[in-house]
């Protein structure tokens, strides 16, 4: 869990530094990274995991078995599945989740 938090922090820092250059999309990503709540799902909870419907959360599911699938992001950008991923892969998945959220229109949602 510490790794995903560090990855999210790194992604936030990278985007924050470029937010002034690209106002709309990058500022939206920064806002989403600041306001989205990360929820870690691990251990026994993984077997019974069902995504929530809260658009203000990003669920990170830590898979432990190869048969549970590869590391990936859900189509709606609401869930990141981590299965033996490196820090770099986790960072890429986190950025992918926020890219999907931007494309899904999360920027046009009222600010919390």
Phi and psi in radians as a Rosetta constraint file:
Dihedral C 1 N 2 CA 2 C 2 CIRCULARHARMONIC -1.045 0.35
Dihedral N 2 CA 2 C 2 N 3 CIRCULARHARMONIC -0.661 0.35
Dihedral C 2 N 3 CA 3 C 3 CIRCULARHARMONIC -1.096 0.35
Dihedral N 3 CA 3 C 3 N 4 CIRCULARHARMONIC -0.806 0.35
Dihedral C 3 N 4 CA 4 C 4 CIRCULARHARMONIC -1.155 0.35
Dihedral N 4 CA 4 C 4 N 5 CIRCULARHARMONIC -0.624 0.35
Dihedral C 4 N 5 CA 5 C 5 CIRCULARHARMONIC -1.141 0.35
Dihedral N 5 CA 5 C 5 N 6 CIRCULARHARMONIC -0.736 0.35
Dihedral C 5 N 6 CA 6 C 6 CIRCULARHARMONIC -1.129 0.35
Dihedral N 6 CA 6 C 6 N 7 CIRCULARHARMONIC -0.691 0.35
Dihedral C 6 N 7 CA 7 C 7 CIRCULARHARMONIC -1.107 0.35
Dihedral N 7 CA 7 C 7 N 8 CIRCULARHARMONIC -0.785 0.35
Dihedral C 7 N 8 CA 8 C 8 CIRCULARHARMONIC -1.097 0.35
Dihedral N 8 CA 8 C 8 N 9 CIRCULARHARMONIC -0.696 0.35
Dihedral C 8 N 9 CA 9 C 9 CIRCULARHARMONIC -1.127 0.35
Dihedral N 9 CA 9 C 9 N 10 CIRCULARHARMONIC -0.721 0.35
Dihedral C 9 N 10 CA 10 C 10 CIRCULARHARMONIC -1.133 0.35
Dihedral N 10 CA 10 C 10 N 11 CIRCULARHARMONIC -0.779 0.35
Dihedral C 10 N 11 CA 11 C 11 CIRCULARHARMONIC -1.070 0.35
Dihedral N 11 CA 11 C 11 N 12 CIRCULARHARMONIC -0.714 0.35
Dihedral C 11 N 12 CA 12 C 12 CIRCULARHARMONIC -1.080 0.35
Dihedral N 12 CA 12 C 12 N 13 CIRCULARHARMONIC -0.783 0.35
Dihedral C 12 N 13 CA 13 C 13 CIRCULARHARMONIC -1.103 0.35
Dihedral N 13 CA 13 C 13 N 14 CIRCULARHARMONIC -0.746 0.35
Dihedral C 13 N 14 CA 14 C 14 CIRCULARHARMONIC -1.081 0.35
Dihedral N 14 CA 14 C 14 N 15 CIRCULARHARMONIC -0.807 0.35
Dihedral C 14 N 15 CA 15 C 15 CIRCULARHARMONIC -1.221 0.35
Dihedral N 15 CA 15 C 15 N 16 CIRCULARHARMONIC -0.638 0.35
Dihedral C 15 N 16 CA 16 C 16 CIRCULARHARMONIC -1.083 0.35
Dihedral N 16 CA 16 C 16 N 17 CIRCULARHARMONIC -0.700 0.35
Dihedral C 16 N 17 CA 17 C 17 CIRCULARHARMONIC -1.183 0.35
Dihedral N 17 CA 17 C 17 N 18 CIRCULARHARMONIC -0.436 0.35
Dihedral C 17 N 18 CA 18 C 18 CIRCULARHARMONIC -1.787 0.35
Dihedral N 18 CA 18 C 18 N 19 CIRCULARHARMONIC 0.007 0.35
Dihedral C 18 N 19 CA 19 C 19 CIRCULARHARMONIC -1.098 0.35
Dihedral N 19 CA 19 C 19 N 20 CIRCULARHARMONIC -0.605 0.35
Dihedral C 19 N 20 CA 20 C 20 CIRCULARHARMONIC -1.167 0.35
Dihedral N 20 CA 20 C 20 N 21 CIRCULARHARMONIC -0.580 0.35
Dihedral C 20 N 21 CA 21 C 21 CIRCULARHARMONIC -1.280 0.35
Dihedral N 21 CA 21 C 21 N 22 CIRCULARHARMONIC -0.719 0.35
Dihedral C 21 N 22 CA 22 C 22 CIRCULARHARMONIC -2.105 0.35
Dihedral N 22 CA 22 C 22 N 23 CIRCULARHARMONIC 1.725 0.35
Dihedral C 22 N 23 CA 23 C 23 CIRCULARHARMONIC -1.132 0.35
Dihedral N 23 CA 23 C 23 N 24 CIRCULARHARMONIC -0.957 0.35
Dihedral C 23 N 24 CA 24 C 24 CIRCULARHARMONIC -1.281 0.35
Dihedral N 24 CA 24 C 24 N 25 CIRCULARHARMONIC -1.146 0.35
Dihedral C 24 N 25 CA 25 C 25 CIRCULARHARMONIC -1.145 0.35
Dihedral N 25 CA 25 C 25 N 26 CIRCULARHARMONIC -0.802 0.35
Dihedral C 25 N 26 CA 26 C 26 CIRCULARHARMONIC -1.172 0.35
Dihedral N 26 CA 26 C 26 N 27 CIRCULARHARMONIC -0.681 0.35
Dihedral C 26 N 27 CA 27 C 27 CIRCULARHARMONIC -1.126 0.35
Dihedral N 27 CA 27 C 27 N 28 CIRCULARHARMONIC -0.656 0.35
Dihedral C 27 N 28 CA 28 C 28 CIRCULARHARMONIC -1.084 0.35
Dihedral N 28 CA 28 C 28 N 29 CIRCULARHARMONIC -0.810 0.35
Dihedral C 28 N 29 CA 29 C 29 CIRCULARHARMONIC -1.044 0.35
Dihedral N 29 CA 29 C 29 N 30 CIRCULARHARMONIC -0.734 0.35
Dihedral C 29 N 30 CA 30 C 30 CIRCULARHARMONIC -1.087 0.35
Dihedral N 30 CA 30 C 30 N 31 CIRCULARHARMONIC -0.791 0.35
Dihedral C 30 N 31 CA 31 C 31 CIRCULARHARMONIC -1.053 0.35
Dihedral N 31 CA 31 C 31 N 32 CIRCULARHARMONIC -0.778 0.35
Dihedral C 31 N 32 CA 32 C 32 CIRCULARHARMONIC -1.100 0.35
Dihedral N 32 CA 32 C 32 N 33 CIRCULARHARMONIC -0.703 0.35
Dihedral C 32 N 33 CA 33 C 33 CIRCULARHARMONIC -1.163 0.35
Dihedral N 33 CA 33 C 33 N 34 CIRCULARHARMONIC -0.567 0.35
Dihedral C 33 N 34 CA 34 C 34 CIRCULARHARMONIC -1.287 0.35
Dihedral N 34 CA 34 C 34 N 35 CIRCULARHARMONIC -0.578 0.35
Dihedral C 34 N 35 CA 35 C 35 CIRCULARHARMONIC -1.795 0.35
Dihedral N 35 CA 35 C 35 N 36 CIRCULARHARMONIC -0.288 0.35
Dihedral C 35 N 36 CA 36 C 36 CIRCULARHARMONIC -1.339 0.35
Dihedral N 36 CA 36 C 36 N 37 CIRCULARHARMONIC 2.333 0.35
Dihedral C 36 N 37 CA 37 C 37 CIRCULARHARMONIC -1.581 0.35
Dihedral N 37 CA 37 C 37 N 38 CIRCULARHARMONIC 2.264 0.35
Dihedral C 37 N 38 CA 38 C 38 CIRCULARHARMONIC -1.583 0.35
Dihedral N 38 CA 38 C 38 N 39 CIRCULARHARMONIC 2.287 0.35
Dihedral C 38 N 39 CA 39 C 39 CIRCULARHARMONIC -2.126 0.35
Dihedral N 39 CA 39 C 39 N 40 CIRCULARHARMONIC 2.107 0.35
Dihedral C 39 N 40 CA 40 C 40 CIRCULARHARMONIC -1.600 0.35
Dihedral N 40 CA 40 C 40 N 41 CIRCULARHARMONIC 2.339 0.35
Dihedral C 40 N 41 CA 41 C 41 CIRCULARHARMONIC -2.112 0.35
Dihedral N 41 CA 41 C 41 N 42 CIRCULARHARMONIC 2.091 0.35
Dihedral C 41 N 42 CA 42 C 42 CIRCULARHARMONIC -2.605 0.35
Dihedral N 42 CA 42 C 42 N 43 CIRCULARHARMONIC 2.991 0.35
Dihedral C 42 N 43 CA 43 C 43 CIRCULARHARMONIC 1.150 0.35
Dihedral N 43 CA 43 C 43 N 44 CIRCULARHARMONIC -2.423 0.35
Dihedral C 43 N 44 CA 44 C 44 CIRCULARHARMONIC -1.124 0.35
Dihedral N 44 CA 44 C 44 N 45 CIRCULARHARMONIC -0.452 0.35
Dihedral C 44 N 45 CA 45 C 45 CIRCULARHARMONIC -1.146 0.35
Dihedral N 45 CA 45 C 45 N 46 CIRCULARHARMONIC -0.390 0.35
Dihedral C 45 N 46 CA 46 C 46 CIRCULARHARMONIC -1.097 0.35
Dihedral N 46 CA 46 C 46 N 47 CIRCULARHARMONIC -0.697 0.35
Dihedral C 46 N 47 CA 47 C 47 CIRCULARHARMONIC -1.064 0.35
Dihedral N 47 CA 47 C 47 N 48 CIRCULARHARMONIC -0.545 0.35
Dihedral C 47 N 48 CA 48 C 48 CIRCULARHARMONIC -1.908 0.35
Dihedral N 48 CA 48 C 48 N 49 CIRCULARHARMONIC 0.310 0.35
Dihedral C 48 N 49 CA 49 C 49 CIRCULARHARMONIC -1.157 0.35
Dihedral N 49 CA 49 C 49 N 50 CIRCULARHARMONIC 2.334 0.35
Dihedral C 49 N 50 CA 50 C 50 CIRCULARHARMONIC -2.382 0.35
Dihedral N 50 CA 50 C 50 N 51 CIRCULARHARMONIC 2.234 0.35
Dihedral C 50 N 51 CA 51 C 51 CIRCULARHARMONIC -1.015 0.35
Dihedral N 51 CA 51 C 51 N 52 CIRCULARHARMONIC 2.532 0.35
Dihedral C 51 N 52 CA 52 C 52 CIRCULARHARMONIC -1.460 0.35
Dihedral N 52 CA 52 C 52 N 53 CIRCULARHARMONIC 3.067 0.35
Dihedral C 52 N 53 CA 53 C 53 CIRCULARHARMONIC -1.876 0.35
Dihedral N 53 CA 53 C 53 N 54 CIRCULARHARMONIC 0.191 0.35
Dihedral C 53 N 54 CA 54 C 54 CIRCULARHARMONIC -1.411 0.35
Dihedral N 54 CA 54 C 54 N 55 CIRCULARHARMONIC 1.981 0.35
Dihedral C 54 N 55 CA 55 C 55 CIRCULARHARMONIC -1.221 0.35
Dihedral N 55 CA 55 C 55 N 56 CIRCULARHARMONIC -0.218 0.35
Dihedral C 55 N 56 CA 56 C 56 CIRCULARHARMONIC -1.633 0.35
Dihedral N 56 CA 56 C 56 N 57 CIRCULARHARMONIC 0.163 0.35
Dihedral C 56 N 57 CA 57 C 57 CIRCULARHARMONIC -2.091 0.35
Dihedral N 57 CA 57 C 57 N 58 CIRCULARHARMONIC 2.674 0.35
Dihedral C 57 N 58 CA 58 C 58 CIRCULARHARMONIC -2.203 0.35
Dihedral N 58 CA 58 C 58 N 59 CIRCULARHARMONIC 1.984 0.35
Dihedral C 58 N 59 CA 59 C 59 CIRCULARHARMONIC -1.589 0.35
Dihedral N 59 CA 59 C 59 N 60 CIRCULARHARMONIC 2.322 0.35
Dihedral C 59 N 60 CA 60 C 60 CIRCULARHARMONIC -2.009 0.35
Dihedral N 60 CA 60 C 60 N 61 CIRCULARHARMONIC 1.970 0.35
Dihedral C 60 N 61 CA 61 C 61 CIRCULARHARMONIC -1.798 0.35
Dihedral N 61 CA 61 C 61 N 62 CIRCULARHARMONIC 2.067 0.35
Dihedral C 61 N 62 CA 62 C 62 CIRCULARHARMONIC -1.607 0.35
Dihedral N 62 CA 62 C 62 N 63 CIRCULARHARMONIC 1.801 0.35
Dihedral C 62 N 63 CA 63 C 63 CIRCULARHARMONIC -1.443 0.35
Dihedral N 63 CA 63 C 63 N 64 CIRCULARHARMONIC 2.614 0.35
Dihedral C 63 N 64 CA 64 C 64 CIRCULARHARMONIC -2.165 0.35
Dihedral N 64 CA 64 C 64 N 65 CIRCULARHARMONIC -0.141 0.35
Dihedral C 64 N 65 CA 65 C 65 CIRCULARHARMONIC -2.157 0.35
Dihedral N 65 CA 65 C 65 N 66 CIRCULARHARMONIC 2.458 0.35
Dihedral C 65 N 66 CA 66 C 66 CIRCULARHARMONIC -0.987 0.35
Dihedral N 66 CA 66 C 66 N 67 CIRCULARHARMONIC -0.614 0.35
Dihedral C 66 N 67 CA 67 C 67 CIRCULARHARMONIC -1.220 0.35
Dihedral N 67 CA 67 C 67 N 68 CIRCULARHARMONIC -0.165 0.35
Dihedral C 67 N 68 CA 68 C 68 CIRCULARHARMONIC -1.415 0.35
Dihedral N 68 CA 68 C 68 N 69 CIRCULARHARMONIC -0.090 0.35
Dihedral C 68 N 69 CA 69 C 69 CIRCULARHARMONIC 1.842 0.35
Dihedral N 69 CA 69 C 69 N 70 CIRCULARHARMONIC 2.998 0.35
Dihedral C 69 N 70 CA 70 C 70 CIRCULARHARMONIC -1.451 0.35
Dihedral N 70 CA 70 C 70 N 71 CIRCULARHARMONIC 2.901 0.35
Dihedral C 70 N 71 CA 71 C 71 CIRCULARHARMONIC -1.126 0.35
Dihedral N 71 CA 71 C 71 N 72 CIRCULARHARMONIC 2.392 0.35
Dihedral C 71 N 72 CA 72 C 72 CIRCULARHARMONIC -2.922 0.35
Dihedral N 72 CA 72 C 72 N 73 CIRCULARHARMONIC 2.985 0.35
Dihedral C 72 N 73 CA 73 C 73 CIRCULARHARMONIC -2.045 0.35
Dihedral N 73 CA 73 C 73 N 74 CIRCULARHARMONIC 2.421 0.35
Dihedral C 73 N 74 CA 74 C 74 CIRCULARHARMONIC -1.126 0.35
Dihedral N 74 CA 74 C 74 N 75 CIRCULARHARMONIC 2.738 0.35
Dihedral C 74 N 75 CA 75 C 75 CIRCULARHARMONIC -1.017 0.35
Dihedral N 75 CA 75 C 75 N 76 CIRCULARHARMONIC -0.501 0.35
Dihedral C 75 N 76 CA 76 C 76 CIRCULARHARMONIC -1.640 0.35
Dihedral N 76 CA 76 C 76 N 77 CIRCULARHARMONIC 0.023 0.35
Dihedral C 76 N 77 CA 77 C 77 CIRCULARHARMONIC 1.272 0.35
Dihedral N 77 CA 77 C 77 N 78 CIRCULARHARMONIC 0.274 0.35
Dihedral C 77 N 78 CA 78 C 78 CIRCULARHARMONIC -1.617 0.35
Dihedral N 78 CA 78 C 78 N 79 CIRCULARHARMONIC -0.351 0.35
Dihedral C 78 N 79 CA 79 C 79 CIRCULARHARMONIC -2.376 0.35
Dihedral N 79 CA 79 C 79 N 80 CIRCULARHARMONIC 2.337 0.35
Dihedral C 79 N 80 CA 80 C 80 CIRCULARHARMONIC -1.935 0.35
Dihedral N 80 CA 80 C 80 N 81 CIRCULARHARMONIC 2.205 0.35
Dihedral C 80 N 81 CA 81 C 81 CIRCULARHARMONIC -1.791 0.35
Dihedral N 81 CA 81 C 81 N 82 CIRCULARHARMONIC 2.185 0.35
Dihedral C 81 N 82 CA 82 C 82 CIRCULARHARMONIC -1.992 0.35
Dihedral N 82 CA 82 C 82 N 83 CIRCULARHARMONIC 2.138 0.35
Dihedral C 82 N 83 CA 83 C 83 CIRCULARHARMONIC -2.345 0.35
Dihedral N 83 CA 83 C 83 N 84 CIRCULARHARMONIC 1.675 0.35
Dihedral C 83 N 84 CA 84 C 84 CIRCULARHARMONIC 1.017 0.35
Dihedral N 84 CA 84 C 84 N 85 CIRCULARHARMONIC 0.718 0.35
Dihedral C 84 N 85 CA 85 C 85 CIRCULARHARMONIC -1.593 0.35
Dihedral N 85 CA 85 C 85 N 86 CIRCULARHARMONIC 2.570 0.35
Dihedral C 85 N 86 CA 86 C 86 CIRCULARHARMONIC -1.284 0.35
Dihedral N 86 CA 86 C 86 N 87 CIRCULARHARMONIC 2.930 0.35
Dihedral C 86 N 87 CA 87 C 87 CIRCULARHARMONIC -1.015 0.35
Dihedral N 87 CA 87 C 87 N 88 CIRCULARHARMONIC -0.718 0.35
Dihedral C 87 N 88 CA 88 C 88 CIRCULARHARMONIC -1.121 0.35
Dihedral N 88 CA 88 C 88 N 89 CIRCULARHARMONIC -0.722 0.35
Dihedral C 88 N 89 CA 89 C 89 CIRCULARHARMONIC -1.140 0.35
Dihedral N 89 CA 89 C 89 N 90 CIRCULARHARMONIC -0.694 0.35
Dihedral C 89 N 90 CA 90 C 90 CIRCULARHARMONIC -1.112 0.35
Dihedral N 90 CA 90 C 90 N 91 CIRCULARHARMONIC -0.703 0.35
Dihedral C 90 N 91 CA 91 C 91 CIRCULARHARMONIC -1.096 0.35
Dihedral N 91 CA 91 C 91 N 92 CIRCULARHARMONIC -0.780 0.35
Dihedral C 91 N 92 CA 92 C 92 CIRCULARHARMONIC -1.092 0.35
Dihedral N 92 CA 92 C 92 N 93 CIRCULARHARMONIC -0.703 0.35
Dihedral C 92 N 93 CA 93 C 93 CIRCULARHARMONIC -1.145 0.35
Dihedral N 93 CA 93 C 93 N 94 CIRCULARHARMONIC -0.686 0.35
Dihedral C 93 N 94 CA 94 C 94 CIRCULARHARMONIC -1.102 0.35
Dihedral N 94 CA 94 C 94 N 95 CIRCULARHARMONIC -0.822 0.35
Dihedral C 94 N 95 CA 95 C 95 CIRCULARHARMONIC -1.092 0.35
Dihedral N 95 CA 95 C 95 N 96 CIRCULARHARMONIC -0.680 0.35
Dihedral C 95 N 96 CA 96 C 96 CIRCULARHARMONIC -1.079 0.35
Dihedral N 96 CA 96 C 96 N 97 CIRCULARHARMONIC -0.737 0.35
Dihedral C 96 N 97 CA 97 C 97 CIRCULARHARMONIC -1.051 0.35
Dihedral N 97 CA 97 C 97 N 98 CIRCULARHARMONIC -0.759 0.35
Dihedral C 97 N 98 CA 98 C 98 CIRCULARHARMONIC -1.262 0.35
Dihedral N 98 CA 98 C 98 N 99 CIRCULARHARMONIC -0.578 0.35
Dihedral C 98 N 99 CA 99 C 99 CIRCULARHARMONIC -1.067 0.35
Dihedral N 99 CA 99 C 99 N 100 CIRCULARHARMONIC -0.761 0.35
Dihedral C 99 N 100 CA 100 C 100 CIRCULARHARMONIC -1.097 0.35
Dihedral N 100 CA 100 C 100 N 101 CIRCULARHARMONIC -0.737 0.35
Dihedral C 100 N 101 CA 101 C 101 CIRCULARHARMONIC -1.062 0.35
Dihedral N 101 CA 101 C 101 N 102 CIRCULARHARMONIC -0.702 0.35
Dihedral C 101 N 102 CA 102 C 102 CIRCULARHARMONIC -1.110 0.35
Dihedral N 102 CA 102 C 102 N 103 CIRCULARHARMONIC -0.807 0.35
Dihedral C 102 N 103 CA 103 C 103 CIRCULARHARMONIC -1.133 0.35
Dihedral N 103 CA 103 C 103 N 104 CIRCULARHARMONIC -0.486 0.35
Dihedral C 103 N 104 CA 104 C 104 CIRCULARHARMONIC -1.421 0.35
Dihedral N 104 CA 104 C 104 N 105 CIRCULARHARMONIC -0.006 0.35
Dihedral C 104 N 105 CA 105 C 105 CIRCULARHARMONIC 1.609 0.35
Dihedral N 105 CA 105 C 105 N 106 CIRCULARHARMONIC 0.293 0.35
Dihedral C 105 N 106 CA 106 C 106 CIRCULARHARMONIC -1.100 0.35
Dihedral N 106 CA 106 C 106 N 107 CIRCULARHARMONIC -0.415 0.35
Dihedral C 106 N 107 CA 107 C 107 CIRCULARHARMONIC -1.210 0.35
Dihedral N 107 CA 107 C 107 N 108 CIRCULARHARMONIC -0.470 0.35
Dihedral C 107 N 108 CA 108 C 108 CIRCULARHARMONIC -1.491 0.35
Dihedral N 108 CA 108 C 108 N 109 CIRCULARHARMONIC -0.110 0.35
Dihedral C 108 N 109 CA 109 C 109 CIRCULARHARMONIC -1.237 0.35
Dihedral N 109 CA 109 C 109 N 110 CIRCULARHARMONIC 2.571 0.35
Dihedral C 109 N 110 CA 110 C 110 CIRCULARHARMONIC -1.017 0.35
Dihedral N 110 CA 110 C 110 N 111 CIRCULARHARMONIC 2.530 0.35
Dihedral C 110 N 111 CA 111 C 111 CIRCULARHARMONIC -1.268 0.35
Dihedral N 111 CA 111 C 111 N 112 CIRCULARHARMONIC 2.459 0.35
